[in-house]
Amino acid sequence: MLFFENDYSEGAHEAILEALVRTNMTHLPGYGLDPICTAAKEKIKAACGGNPDVFLLSGGTQTNAIVIGAMLKSYEGVIAAETGHIAVHEAGAVESGGHKVLTLPQHEGKLRATEIEAFIDAFYTDETCEHMVFPGMVYISHPTEYGTLYTKNELEAISAVCSKYKIPLYLDGARLGYGLMSDGADIGLPDLARLCDAFYIGGTKVGALCGEAVVFKGNKTPKHFFTTIKQNGALLAKGRLLGVQFDALFTDDLYFEISRHAIDMAMLLKKGLLERGVRLFINSATNQQFVVLSNTAISSLRENVRFSFWEKLDAENSVIRLATSWATTRDDIENLLDLF
């Protein structure tokens, strides 16, 4: 069986496992207040530039729900694309915390600054707006749910709209490494630290066993955020588990190296699919490749490959997702292509 269902089906990169074993018997304080966590945060700060605040959380859904909940007032909601992860694939985690997800049309998974501005402007010119959920934040992800990327110009435009209306811009970086290292990508960590009020660097889907690193710009960190993490169950008593992993990922550019490997494998897959006449649903430059197949072909492929069903295209065809990861090998790609 070949595994292309997601980018977190393997455990962790061997450098992380070695670091965990090497530090296993070291006595350390709990809750991330240990020197290894501190070192990991300093490395992340250096990669971002400036002096942001960094927090290590246990997982992506917890991170999105906690950051959004901490940055919004009780009467505010968060703007997201209709296909955004928080709007579709997080089981209403944000809504369960009391904040509505305000969806806008998606364009290959992305929001447009002009449409965000039009939505906010229409809200404030509505005489009944005090009876409605206020747009209090903008949520985007990079890459998007469709593996597409924001350009620096697009991100700057959205950031400018958020600054105009004095609301935070938050970027979900569950697969951030794959976005940063994609061909043609023109956004780096310093750009995110400059343009976003908060974002997170995904570890779970980029080589770690678990964990995400939240980065807040300047004075944007919510008051008592550490306590908020604890209150919402995302603060590990053995915080070292996250610190050791991110320390390894941000040593000798490992995070970027393994992310680039996943991109190389995805581009090899993409090239092979196109050579075989397979139709791509969208032109993704990241580790997620979306393929249109007949429902019959999908049933046949299931016998040998684990993949994600994405959406029904019409009565006879559907879209599936094939995801490469930091651990995908060239043999994996060649064996998969042999099935098409």
Secondary structure by P-SEA (a helix, b strand, c coil): cccccccccccccaaaaaaaaaacccccccccccaaaaaaaaaaaaaaccbbbbbbbccaaaaaaaaaaaaccccbbbbbccccccccccccccccccccccccccccccccaaaaaaaaaaaaacccccccccccbbbbbccccccccccaaaaaaaaaaaaaacbbbbbbccaaaaaaacccccccaaaaaacccbbbbbcccccccbbbbbbbcccccccaaaaaaaaaccccccaaaaaaaaaaaaccaaaaaaaaaaaaaaaaaaaaaaaacccccccccccbbbbbbcaaaaaaaaacbbbbbccccccccbbbbbbbcccccaaaaaaaaaac
